[in-house]
Amino acid sequence: MSFAPSRLARTLSTATAALALAAPLLAPATAGAREFVSIKSNAVNVRAQPTTRSDTRWELGRGYPLQVEQRRGQWLKVRDFEESLGWVFAPLTSKTPHRVVTAPSARLRAGPGTQHKIVGTLQQHEVVRSLGQSGAWAKVQRDGGQKGWVAKRLTWGW
């Protein structure tokens, strides 16, 4: 009788391994398929409709990260960390990764972790270029060239 539990254990182990391998294939197609862009120019208008004749809702500066919700021709319907914003003309965006600080402030550190020296403080709504990541930390660069690491949970973007 000791054969049956062992065979059952092997079967469960094999089934668990197969499920773990298949999980990404079973997930919805949209999960993890978030597309981001950033503003390429110094100032870009976000419009109410996908046309230059439409009202301007916002003006965003260089590097501001946006998540693409929809495409219509050369227009992108975008959102930021707070809400849907409107439409931007795709040629005015880039695939250069950026993050925006969402917390009131965020410490910029010499390495990816709280044990590293603080090298600066990022302010809310400050936009930084993403250079890499390590776990829950993003390596970023400020406009002036200063580089460091910030906790990703204090920022939004990619």
Residue, then its C-alpha position, 0 to 999 in steps of 0.5 A: m500500500s505504500f506504492a499508492p501514496s508515492r505515486l499520488a505524490r509524484t502525480l501531484s508534483t508533476a501536475t503542479a509543475a505542469l500548471a506552473l509552466a502553463a500559467p502564463l499561457l492561461a492568463p488573459a492576453t491583456a495581463g502584463a501587456r501594458e504599453f507605455v510611451s513618453i513625451k518626446s518634445n518639450a511640450v505636447n498637447v493632450r486633446a479631448q479627441p484624436t484631432t488637432r481641431s479638438d480642445t487641449r485638455w493638458e500640456l505635458g513636458r518631455g519624458y512624461p510617462l503615459q500608458v496607452e489605452q487605445r490606438r486610432g490611426q496615428w493617435l494614442k488614447v493615454r492615461d497617467f497614474e491618476e486617470s485617462l487624459g485624452w489623445v496624443f499624436a503618436p509621432l510626438t511620443s517615444k519608447t524611452p522609459h521614464r517614471v514620474v514621482t507620485a509620492p510627496s517626495a522620494r529619496l534618491r539612493a546610491g544603490p537599490g535598497t534603504q541601506h544605501k546612502i541618500v544622494g538626493t530627494l525627488q519631488q512629487h511630479e518630477v519626471v526621471r529617465s529610467l535606466g534599469q531596475s533591481g527588484a522593487w527599485a528603479k535606477v533613474q536619472r534626473d534632468g541635470g544628470q544625477k543618477g540614483w535609485v528610487a523605490k518603484r512604489l513611489t513612482w509610476g511609469w516604466 
